[in-house]
Amino acid sequence: MKSLRLSALFIGVGLCLLPGVTVQAESILASVVLGVNVVERVPFNVVEFSLQYPPVEPGPPRSGRVLETIFRPQDVGTTVSVNSQSDPDFEEFRALLGNSDDDPLDADFLTPGHPAMSGFGQRFSDLTSFPFGRNGHLITGVSFTLLEFSFDPTRSFTHVGGVIRVLGSEVPTPVPEPGTLLLVGTGVGAIIARRRRTSSSTCSPAPTRLSRN
């Protein structure tokens, strides 16, 4: 019967040491600024932006494209974002972005309808460009803000630029509440007191009667 009571007490303590993990509000974990100058006499009227992990070896890309958005020069200042609810490819993308490997990441600008060029882009390292702690952070989304889309006729190039942001939150380490610590201390104290009483009743030597001479 005593063992059953102790088991129940330990189960109660174990449950109290498993508080719910709270996640803080979404914030910007890291960001990188992109800028591409494309020398071409014919200006671009439209570009289609996207992010994708390219294949390391000949084969298919390591992730689907995310943030696929068509931009025009009048869209400067526009921000687009993606998360697991808006794009099914985001989970695969997030798994690669959230690991501790130094993976190449492509920012592509396709140029639909342009007579001389199908597209251009920039490749960069995700680990170096987004230096945030992968452990202890939850990636919730990625965004892109178009900062510039202009044509310079004097030098015959189009400049396209923007900033990519990784969105997420910090997952704090669970800390027992004061009431939990009190309950644990009371339970452990009761076990120790019970053991001491048992030990004193069973292990104390019998009193020795002294004889008078």
C-alpha positions, 0 to 999 in steps of 0.5 A: 500500500505504501508503494502505491502511495509513493507511485501516485505522488511521483506521478503527480510531481512528474505532471507538475514539471511539464508546464505548457511551452509558450511561444512569443510574438512573431518578430524578424529573426534576420534579414538580407538585402538583395540588389541586382543590376542587369545590363540590358538595353530593353527595360524590364516592365515586369519580373516574377520573384521567388526563393528556392533551394537549388539542387546540390547535385544534378537533379531536382531542386531541394525545395519548391518555390516560395514567395512567387510574386509578379512585380512591376515598377509601380509596386516598389514598397510592396511586401509579400509574405509566406507561411505554412497556411498560405503555401504548401511548399513552405514546410519543406523550405522551412526545414532547410532554412531551419537546419544548421547546414550552410545551404545555397539559396537562390533569389530568382527574378524571371522576366516573362515576355522579355525578348532577350532574357528569361531571367536573372538572380542571386545566390547566397548562403542561408546560414551566413545571410540569416545569422540567427540561432536555429535552436530555440527559434521557431520560423513562422514565415518569410517575407520580401519587400521590393525596394527598387525597380528602375531603369537607367537609360544612361547606363542601359541597366535595370536595377532590382532590389529588395530585402528578405526577412525571416520571421519567427519567434523565440521558444523560451525554456520551460520554467516551473512556476513557484506553485509547482516548485512548492508542490515538488518540495513538499512531496519530496520532503514528505518522502524523506520524513517517511523514510526517516521515521521508518529507519528510526523505528527499525534500525535503532538499537535496543536500550541496554540496561546497566547493572548495579554492582 
